[in-house]
Amino acid sequence: MASVVSISDLLDGHVVLDLECLDRIYLNAYVPILQVSGQVVTFMRDHLHCPIPSPAVMTKIGERFRAAVAAFADSNNIPVLRFKADDRQIDLVRPLWQGAAHPGVVAIGVAQEFQRVFTAHQRPTRDPKVHLFGFDKADRRVTVYYFYVLDADFGPGFIKICSWFPYPAKVWLNGHEWAKRQATKAGVAFTELANGFATCEAPARLQGICDQLGPAHIQTFFERWLRAVPTPLDDADRAGGYWWELSMRQVEMSRTIVFDAPRRARAFFEATVADNIDIGRPDEVKVIFGRQIRSTTKGEFATKVVTRGTDVTVNAFYKHSRIKEYLKEGRALRIETVVNAPNDLGCQRRLSNLPELVAKARAANRRLLEVQRAGQGCAIESALFERISQPSVEEGQRTGALRFGDPRVMALTGALCVALTATVGFTNKSLRALVSSLLGAAYGPSQMTYDLRRLRLKGLVVRVPHTNTYTLTTDGLKTAVFYTKLDRRLLHPLLAADKPPAPPALRAALATIDKSCVEYINRARLAIAA
């Protein structure tokens, strides 16, 4: 019989590289003082000195920008790609990136896309000869330009600029590509794994390089290419305070765990999918993302297993963001926290807040592995089981047993599993609400106090000094998961093994045993109790 794969064994004994690095970075670029209609009027009247703010001013700037892009492409022999709605743009540009010999703009893409821009409407006046305009934001299909660049530091990237007022822009780049180039400059040898790393002779140095990527590097990239390509705003506009700032639209923080053999990676992932398919439940997601989920919390909380051919990806969704886990080229485990809205993790959107977001996303990746380790590595030693399941004397005090199967104990350990408070922590009040819900009966503060005392004296929880918060110990986490898993995943299914959805072969075998037992009873002439 094949041995059962342990996630902990694979992580502790077969990992050749464990690396955390920013992956895809997608940013909004916006002009802060061109976001409301009054600012549009001020820009035209006070900055451009137009006596009558009108849509004609927008049209003039847009036409000048479009002409500048055409001239720039022509004078530099840059290919212009006109995208259709169903084009996969990155596939069309990739050969140009790969064929570029030197840093520069490798292509300009032109597309019609919906953008949030200002529209103008004529305001009523008493004098029909006087024209006044109002400005409102609306989604309109307008021309956008993609400047695909090969950067000396970041490699492939692009800046997308809208041709209509107030000229919103986007920036796309990749942290792994930046790390590769910095590692090469530093003389750190490595082999690639798609857009990541497969091996490295100096993993600590490589991790140090990945840790260095921050807002200043990204801002430098943005400013460097804004000076190189045409823009609808010029130096005079910038001097007047009309220039773009960056905010985070989508940030992917990855953790790549490379195993010593592809079969290890496949074994890890199969064990993970089988044992942690419920990772998207609100209580699990709360633990991973370190955020509170209440009945009023909006958003999606679900697990989705996506299969493409032989590749499988597990996604756990939280509000607008998600954490995904998949195999990278069949050899490495890739965990990515994809933050589509920074406030999902309690962060502000401006680029300057990237370090805080990275720290929280890294913690989410780390907690996912902790949850998965706890899900499998929950077998407890005989001595520990005896100590917690029998009355004992702890710290000179007689301590009640935590007997397996007792409804109150099972609700208590189930609540500890739900909270997984080794990372979050809990109070008397917060844990009591969970226990009461699972128990389905009255459960008061005094009962919770007594149970917390049992947990503490048995060494399953510890109190955080100078607070009313408790956290699970290693023994506590293992015990809570063991009790709950043994009850729900083993005993309950076995006790119902004679009924669907138990396998037909098992039901037939049990029916045969039951029939034989009845025959023995009849031959012994023992009446079955009514």
C-alpha positions as CSV (number, residue, x, y, z in Angstrom):
1,M,0.0,0.0,0.0
2,A,1.4,3.4,-1.0
3,S,2.4,5.7,1.9
4,V,0.4,8.8,2.6
5,V,2.2,12.0,1.6
6,S,2.8,14.5,4.4
7,I,2.9,18.2,3.5
8,S,5.3,18.8,6.4
9,D,7.7,16.1,5.3
10,L,7.8,17.5,1.8
11,L,8.4,21.1,3.0
12,D,11.0,20.1,5.6
13,G,13.0,17.6,3.6
14,H,12.7,18.2,-0.2
15,V,12.9,22.0,-0.8
16,V,15.9,23.3,-2.8
17,L,14.7,27.0,-3.0
18,D,12.1,29.0,-1.1
19,L,11.8,32.5,-2.4
20,E,9.4,35.4,-1.8
21,C,9.2,38.1,-4.5
22,L,6.8,40.6,-6.0
23,D,5.4,39.3,-9.3
24,R,3.1,41.3,-11.5
25,I,2.6,44.9,-10.6
26,Y,-0.2,46.9,-12.2
27,L,-0.6,50.5,-11.3
28,N,-3.0,53.4,-11.9
29,A,-1.5,56.7,-12.9
30,Y,-3.7,59.7,-12.3
31,V,-3.4,63.5,-12.0
32,P,-4.6,64.2,-8.4
33,I,-5.8,67.7,-9.1
34,L,-7.8,66.8,-12.3
35,Q,-10.4,64.6,-10.7
36,V,-13.5,66.8,-10.3
37,S,-15.2,69.3,-12.6
38,G,-14.0,72.4,-10.7
39,Q,-10.4,71.3,-11.1
40,V,-11.0,71.0,-14.9
41,V,-12.2,74.6,-15.0
42,T,-9.2,75.8,-12.9
43,F,-6.8,73.9,-15.2
44,M,-8.2,75.5,-18.4
45,R,-8.9,79.0,-17.0
46,D,-6.0,79.6,-14.6
47,H,-3.3,77.3,-15.9
48,L,-3.9,77.4,-19.7
49,H,-5.4,80.9,-19.6
50,C,-8.4,80.0,-21.6
51,P,-11.2,82.5,-20.9
52,I,-13.9,80.0,-21.6
53,P,-13.3,76.4,-20.4
54,S,-14.7,74.2,-23.2
55,P,-14.4,70.7,-24.7
56,A,-12.5,72.4,-27.6
57,V,-9.5,72.6,-25.2
58,M,-9.7,68.9,-24.5
59,T,-9.9,68.1,-28.2
60,K,-6.9,70.3,-29.0
61,I,-4.7,68.6,-26.4
62,G,-5.9,65.1,-27.5
63,E,-5.2,65.8,-31.2
64,R,-1.7,67.2,-30.4
65,F,-1.0,64.0,-28.4
66,R,-2.1,61.7,-31.1
67,A,0.0,63.5,-33.7
68,A,3.0,63.3,-31.4
69,V,2.6,59.6,-31.0
70,A,2.4,59.1,-34.8
71,A,5.5,61.2,-35.3
72,F,7.4,59.4,-32.5
73,A,6.6,56.0,-34.0
74,D,7.6,57.1,-37.5
75,S,10.9,58.8,-36.6
76,N,12.0,55.9,-34.5
77,N,10.8,53.0,-36.8
78,I,8.6,51.6,-34.0
79,P,6.0,49.1,-35.0
80,V,2.4,50.3,-34.4
81,L,0.0,47.5,-33.5
82,R,-3.8,48.2,-33.9
83,F,-5.5,45.9,-31.5
84,K,-8.9,44.3,-32.0
85,A,-11.3,43.6,-29.2
86,D,-10.5,39.9,-29.1
87,D,-6.8,40.2,-29.5
88,R,-4.5,38.8,-26.8
89,Q,-2.2,41.7,-26.8
90,I,0.7,40.3,-24.8
91,D,1.0,37.4,-27.3
92,L,1.4,39.8,-30.2
93,V,4.0,41.9,-28.4
94,R,6.1,39.0,-26.9
95,P,8.1,38.3,-30.1
96,L,9.1,41.9,-30.3
97,W,10.3,41.9,-26.7
98,Q,12.2,38.7,-27.3
99,G,13.8,40.1,-30.5
100,A,14.8,43.5,-28.9
101,A,18.6,43.9,-28.7
102,H,18.7,47.0,-26.6
103,P,16.4,48.8,-24.1
104,G,13.8,51.0,-25.7
105,V,10.2,51.2,-27.0
106,V,9.7,48.0,-28.9
107,A,6.1,48.6,-30.0
108,I,3.2,51.0,-29.7
109,G,-0.3,49.5,-29.4
110,V,-3.4,51.4,-30.3
111,A,-6.8,50.3,-29.0
112,Q,-10.3,51.5,-28.3
113,E,-11.2,51.0,-24.7
114,F,-13.7,52.2,-22.1
115,Q,-12.1,54.8,-19.8
116,R,-13.3,57.0,-17.0
117,V,-13.0,60.5,-18.7
118,F,-14.5,63.9,-18.6
119,T,-17.4,64.8,-20.9
120,A,-18.7,68.3,-21.4
121,H,-22.3,69.6,-21.6
122,Q,-23.5,73.1,-22.3
123,R,-25.0,74.9,-19.4
124,P,-28.1,77.1,-19.9
125,T,-27.6,80.8,-19.8
126,R,-29.8,83.9,-20.0
127,D,-27.8,85.2,-23.0
128,P,-27.8,82.7,-25.9
129,K,-24.6,84.3,-27.2
130,V,-22.8,83.2,-24.0
131,H,-21.5,79.7,-23.9
132,L,-20.8,78.0,-20.6
133,F,-19.8,74.3,-20.2
134,G,-20.1,71.9,-17.3
135,F,-17.9,68.8,-17.0
136,D,-18.8,65.4,-15.6
137,K,-17.0,62.0,-15.5
138,A,-18.4,59.1,-17.5
139,D,-17.2,55.9,-19.1
140,R,-16.5,56.5,-22.8
141,R,-14.8,54.4,-25.5
142,V,-11.7,56.3,-26.4
143,T,-8.3,55.8,-28.0
144,V,-5.5,54.5,-25.7
145,Y,-1.8,54.0,-26.5
146,Y,0.3,51.2,-25.1
147,F,4.0,51.9,-25.1
148,Y,5.7,48.5,-24.8
149,V,9.2,49.0,-23.4
150,L,12.2,46.9,-22.7
151,D,13.7,48.4,-19.6
152,A,17.3,47.9,-18.5
153,D,16.2,47.2,-14.9
154,F,12.7,45.7,-15.2
155,G,12.8,44.1,-18.6
156,P,9.4,43.9,-20.4
157,G,6.8,46.4,-19.3
158,F,4.3,48.9,-20.6
159,I,2.7,52.3,-20.0
160,K,-0.8,52.8,-21.3
161,I,-1.9,56.4,-21.7
162,C,-5.5,57.5,-22.5
163,S,-5.8,60.2,-25.2
164,W,-8.8,61.9,-23.5
165,F,-9.0,64.2,-20.5
166,P,-7.9,63.8,-17.7
167,Y,-5.5,61.3,-19.4
168,P,-5.6,58.3,-17.0
169,A,-2.7,55.9,-17.4
170,K,-1.6,52.4,-16.4
171,V,1.8,50.9,-15.7
172,W,2.6,47.2,-15.9
173,L,5.9,45.5,-14.8
174,N,7.1,42.4,-13.1
175,G,9.1,42.0,-9.9
176,H,10.7,38.7,-10.9
177,E,12.1,40.2,-14.1
178,W,13.6,43.0,-12.0
179,A,15.2,40.6,-9.6
180,K,16.7,38.6,-12.4
181,R,18.5,41.6,-13.8
182,Q,19.7,42.8,-10.4
183,A,21.0,39.3,-9.5
184,T,22.9,39.2,-12.8
185,K,24.5,42.6,-12.1
186,A,25.4,41.3,-8.6
187,G,27.0,38.2,-9.9
188,V,24.5,35.8,-8.3
189,A,24.2,32.7,-10.5
190,F,20.7,31.2,-11.0
191,T,18.6,29.3,-13.4
192,E,15.2,30.5,-14.6
193,L,11.8,28.9,-14.0
194,A,9.5,30.8,-16.5
195,N,9.3,34.3,-15.0
196,G,10.8,33.0,-11.7
197,F,13.8,31.1,-10.3
198,A,14.5,27.4,-10.4
199,T,17.8,27.3,-8.6
200,C,20.3,29.7,-7.1
201,E,23.8,29.2,-5.6
202,A,23.2,31.9,-3.0
203,P,19.5,31.8,-2.0
204,A,20.0,34.3,0.9
205,R,21.6,36.9,-1.4
206,L,18.8,36.4,-4.0
207,Q,16.1,36.9,-1.3
208,G,17.9,40.0,-0.2
209,I,17.7,41.4,-3.8
210,C,14.0,40.5,-4.0
211,D,13.4,42.3,-0.7
212,Q,14.9,45.6,-2.0
213,L,12.3,46.2,-4.7
214,G,10.2,49.1,-3.6
215,P,8.3,52.3,-4.6
216,A,11.4,54.2,-5.5
217,H,12.5,51.7,-8.2
218,I,9.0,51.7,-9.7
219,Q,8.7,55.5,-9.6
220,T,12.1,55.7,-11.4
221,F,10.9,53.3,-14.1
222,F,7.8,55.5,-14.6
223,E,9.6,58.8,-14.8
224,R,12.3,57.4,-17.1
225,W,9.7,56.3,-19.7
226,L,7.5,59.4,-19.4
227,R,10.5,61.4,-20.5
228,A,11.1,59.0,-23.4
229,V,7.6,58.8,-24.9
230,P,5.0,61.5,-25.9
231,T,2.6,62.5,-23.3
232,P,-0.5,64.8,-23.4
233,L,0.9,66.8,-20.5
234,D,4.2,68.7,-20.9
235,D,6.9,70.3,-18.7
236,A,4.8,73.4,-18.2
237,D,1.9,71.4,-16.9
238,R,4.2,69.5,-14.6
239,A,5.6,72.8,-13.2
240,G,2.1,73.8,-12.5
241,G,1.4,70.7,-10.5
242,Y,-0.4,68.8,-13.2
243,W,1.4,65.5,-13.4
244,W,0.7,61.8,-12.7
245,E,0.9,60.0,-9.4
246,L,0.9,56.2,-9.0
247,S,-1.5,54.1,-7.1
248,M,-1.8,50.3,-6.8
249,R,-4.4,48.6,-8.9
250,Q,-3.2,45.0,-8.7
251,V,-0.2,43.6,-6.9
252,E,0.8,40.0,-6.8
253,M,3.1,38.8,-4.0
254,S,4.5,35.3,-4.7
255,R,6.2,32.6,-2.8
256,T,7.9,30.0,-4.9
257,I,8.9,26.7,-3.3
258,V,11.1,24.6,-5.6
259,F,11.3,20.9,-4.8
260,D,14.2,18.6,-5.5
261,A,12.2,16.5,-8.0
262,P,9.0,17.2,-10.0
263,R,7.2,14.2,-8.4
264,R,7.6,15.9,-5.0
265,A,5.8,19.0,-6.3
266,R,3.0,16.9,-7.8
267,A,2.7,14.9,-4.5
268,F,2.6,18.1,-2.5
269,F,-0.2,19.6,-4.6
270,E,-2.3,16.5,-4.7
271,A,-2.1,16.2,-0.9
272,T,-3.0,19.9,-0.6
273,V,-6.0,19.7,-2.9
274,A,-7.3,16.6,-1.1
275,D,-6.8,17.9,2.4
276,N,-7.5,21.7,2.1
277,I,-10.3,22.1,-0.5
278,D,-12.3,24.1,2.0
279,I,-9.6,26.8,2.3
280,G,-12.1,29.4,0.9
281,R,-14.6,29.2,3.7
282,P,-14.9,32.5,5.5
283,D,-13.2,31.3,8.7
284,E,-10.3,29.9,6.8
285,V,-10.0,33.0,4.7
286,K,-10.0,35.1,7.8
287,V,-7.0,33.3,9.1
288,I,-5.1,33.5,5.8
289,F,-5.7,37.2,5.1
290,G,-5.6,38.2,8.8
291,R,-8.8,40.2,8.3
292,Q,-12.2,40.1,10.2
293,I,-15.2,38.7,8.3
294,R,-18.6,39.6,9.7
295,S,-22.1,39.0,8.5
296,T,-22.0,42.4,6.9
297,T,-18.7,41.8,5.0
298,K,-19.3,42.1,1.3
299,G,-17.4,40.0,-1.2
300,E,-16.9,36.5,-2.4
301,F,-15.6,33.8,0.0
302,A,-15.1,30.6,-2.0
303,T,-12.7,28.0,-3.2
304,K,-12.4,27.4,-6.9
305,V,-10.4,24.6,-8.4
306,V,-9.5,25.4,-12.0
307,T,-8.2,22.7,-14.3
308,R,-6.5,23.4,-17.6
309,G,-5.3,20.1,-19.1
310,T,-3.2,18.5,-16.3
311,D,-2.6,21.7,-14.5
312,V,-4.7,22.6,-11.4
313,T,-5.0,25.9,-9.6
314,V,-6.7,26.4,-6.3
315,N,-8.1,29.9,-5.7
316,A,-9.4,31.2,-2.4
317,F,-11.3,34.5,-2.8
318,Y,-11.6,37.3,-0.2
319,K,-13.6,40.4,-1.2
320,H,-11.9,41.7,-4.4
321,S,-8.7,39.8,-3.8
322,R,-7.6,36.2,-3.9
323,I,-4.8,33.8,-3.0
324,K,-4.0,31.1,-5.5
325,E,-1.8,28.0,-5.4
326,Y,-0.6,26.1,-8.3
327,L,2.3,24.1,-9.8
328,K,4.9,26.2,-11.7
329,E,6.0,24.1,-14.7
330,G,5.4,20.9,-12.8
331,R,8.4,21.5,-10.5
332,A,7.6,24.3,-8.0
333,L,4.8,25.2,-5.8
334,R,3.7,28.8,-6.4
335,I,1.6,30.7,-3.9
336,E,0.4,34.1,-4.9
337,T,-1.7,36.6,-3.0
338,V,-3.3,38.7,-5.7
339,V,-4.5,42.1,-4.2
340,N,-7.0,43.8,-6.5
341,A,-8.0,46.3,-3.9
342,P,-5.4,47.3,-1.3
343,N,-8.1,48.3,1.2
344,D,-9.0,44.6,1.3
345,L,-5.9,44.2,3.5
346,G,-6.3,47.5,5.2
347,C,-3.8,49.4,3.0
348,Q,-4.1,52.7,1.2
349,R,-3.7,52.7,-2.6
350,R,-0.8,55.1,-3.1
351,L,2.4,53.5,-4.3
352,S,4.2,54.7,-1.1
353,N,2.1,52.1,0.8
354,L,3.6,49.2,-1.2
355,P,5.9,48.0,1.6
356,E,2.9,47.6,4.0
357,L,0.9,45.8,1.4
358,V,3.9,43.5,0.6
359,A,4.3,42.6,4.3
360,K,0.6,41.7,4.7
361,A,0.6,39.7,1.4
362,R,3.7,37.8,2.5
363,A,2.0,37.0,5.8
364,A,-1.1,35.7,3.9
365,N,1.2,33.4,1.9
366,R,2.9,32.2,5.1
367,R,-0.4,31.6,6.9
368,L,-1.7,29.5,4.0
369,L,1.1,27.0,4.5
370,E,0.5,27.1,8.3
371,V,-3.1,26.2,7.7
372,Q,-2.1,23.4,5.4
373,R,0.5,22.0,7.7
374,A,-2.0,22.1,10.6
375,G,-4.6,20.3,8.3
376,Q,-2.2,17.3,7.8
377,G,0.3,17.3,10.7
378,C,-2.3,16.9,13.4
379,A,-1.5,13.4,14.8
380,I,-0.7,13.7,18.5
381,E,1.5,11.6,20.7
382,S,0.0,9.1,23.1
383,A,1.4,11.0,26.1
384,L,-0.2,14.2,24.9
385,F,-3.5,12.5,24.3
386,E,-3.5,10.9,27.7
387,R,-2.6,14.2,29.4
388,I,-5.5,16.2,27.8
389,S,-8.1,13.4,27.8
390,Q,-7.7,12.5,31.4
391,P,-8.0,14.5,34.7
392,S,-4.6,15.7,35.8
393,V,-2.7,17.9,38.2
394,E,-1.2,20.9,36.4
395,E,0.8,23.6,38.3
396,G,-0.5,22.2,41.5
397,Q,-4.1,22.4,40.4
398,R,-6.5,19.6,39.6
399,T,-7.5,20.1,36.0
400,G,-10.6,18.6,34.3
401,A,-10.3,16.3,31.3
402,L,-10.9,17.3,27.7
403,R,-12.5,14.0,26.6
404,F,-12.9,13.2,23.0
405,G,-16.5,12.8,22.0
406,D,-17.9,15.0,24.7
407,P,-20.2,17.5,22.9
408,R,-18.9,20.5,24.8
409,V,-15.3,19.5,24.2
410,M,-15.9,18.8,20.5
411,A,-17.5,22.3,20.1
412,L,-14.6,23.8,22.0
413,T,-11.9,22.2,19.8
414,G,-14.0,22.9,16.7
415,A,-14.2,26.6,17.6
416,L,-10.4,26.6,18.0
417,C,-10.1,25.1,14.5
418,V,-12.4,27.6,13.0
419,A,-10.4,30.5,14.5
420,L,-7.0,28.9,14.0
421,T,-5.9,31.4,16.5
422,A,-2.2,30.6,16.4
423,T,-2.1,33.6,14.1
424,V,-5.1,35.7,15.0
425,G,-5.7,35.2,18.8
426,F,-9.0,35.2,20.6
427,T,-10.7,36.5,23.7
428,N,-13.2,34.9,26.1
429,K,-16.0,36.7,24.3
430,S,-15.0,35.9,20.7
431,L,-14.3,32.2,21.4
432,R,-17.5,31.8,23.5
433,A,-19.6,32.9,20.5
434,L,-18.1,30.3,18.3
435,V,-18.4,27.5,20.9
436,S,-22.1,28.4,21.5
437,S,-22.8,28.3,17.8
438,L,-21.2,24.9,17.3
439,L,-22.7,23.5,20.5
440,G,-26.2,24.6,19.6
441,A,-27.0,25.2,23.2
442,A,-26.6,27.8,26.0
443,Y,-23.0,28.4,26.8
444,G,-22.3,31.1,29.3
445,P,-19.2,33.2,30.4
446,S,-18.5,31.1,33.4
447,Q,-18.4,27.9,31.3
448,M,-16.0,29.7,28.9
449,T,-13.8,30.8,31.8
450,Y,-13.7,27.2,33.1
451,D,-12.8,25.8,29.7
452,L,-10.1,28.5,29.1
453,R,-8.6,27.5,32.4
454,R,-8.6,23.8,31.3
455,L,-7.0,24.8,28.0
456,R,-4.3,26.9,29.7
457,L,-3.4,24.4,32.4
458,K,-3.2,21.6,29.8
459,G,-0.7,23.7,27.8
460,L,-3.0,24.2,24.8
461,V,-3.3,28.0,25.0
462,V,-1.3,30.8,26.4
463,R,-2.4,34.3,27.5
464,V,-0.7,37.2,25.8
465,P,0.9,39.3,28.6
466,H,-1.1,42.4,29.8
467,T,-4.0,41.5,27.5
468,N,-7.2,39.5,27.5
469,T,-6.1,37.7,24.3
470,Y,-5.1,34.0,24.1
471,T,-3.2,32.2,21.4
472,L,-2.9,28.5,20.6
473,T,0.3,26.6,21.4
474,T,1.7,24.1,19.0
475,D,0.1,21.3,21.1
476,G,-3.1,23.2,21.1
477,L,-3.3,23.6,17.4
478,K,-2.5,19.9,16.8
479,T,-5.0,18.8,19.4
480,A,-7.8,21.0,18.1
481,V,-7.3,19.8,14.5
482,F,-6.8,16.2,15.5
483,Y,-10.1,16.1,17.6
484,T,-12.1,17.8,14.9
485,K,-10.6,16.0,11.9
486,L,-10.9,12.6,13.6
487,D,-14.6,13.3,14.4
488,R,-15.7,14.8,11.2
489,R,-13.6,13.1,8.6
490,L,-13.2,9.6,10.0
491,L,-15.8,8.6,12.7
492,H,-18.8,10.3,11.1
493,P,-18.2,8.8,7.6
494,L,-17.5,5.4,9.1
495,L,-20.6,5.3,11.3
496,A,-22.6,6.2,8.2
497,A,-20.8,3.8,5.9
498,D,-23.9,1.6,5.3
499,K,-25.7,4.5,3.6
500,P,-25.0,6.7,0.6
501,P,-22.7,8.4,-0.3
502,A,-20.5,5.6,1.0
503,P,-19.1,3.5,-1.8
504,P,-21.4,0.6,-2.9
505,A,-18.7,-2.0,-2.3
506,L,-18.3,-0.9,1.3
507,R,-22.1,-0.9,1.8
508,A,-22.4,-4.4,0.4
509,A,-19.6,-5.7,2.6
510,L,-21.3,-4.2,5.7
511,A,-24.6,-5.7,4.6
512,T,-23.0,-9.1,4.4
513,I,-21.5,-8.7,7.9
514,D,-24.9,-7.6,9.3
515,K,-26.6,-10.6,7.7
516,S,-24.1,-13.0,9.3
517,C,-24.5,-11.3,12.7
518,V,-28.3,-11.8,12.5
519,E,-27.8,-15.5,11.6
520,Y,-25.6,-16.0,14.6
521,I,-28.2,-14.3,16.8
522,N,-30.9,-16.5,15.5
523,R,-29.0,-19.7,15.9
524,A,-28.3,-18.8,19.5
525,R,-32.0,-18.2,19.9
526,L,-31.4,-14.7,21.4
527,A,-34.4,-12.4,20.9
528,I,-33.5,-8.9,19.5
529,A,-34.6,-6.2,22.0
530,A,-37.7,-4.3,20.9
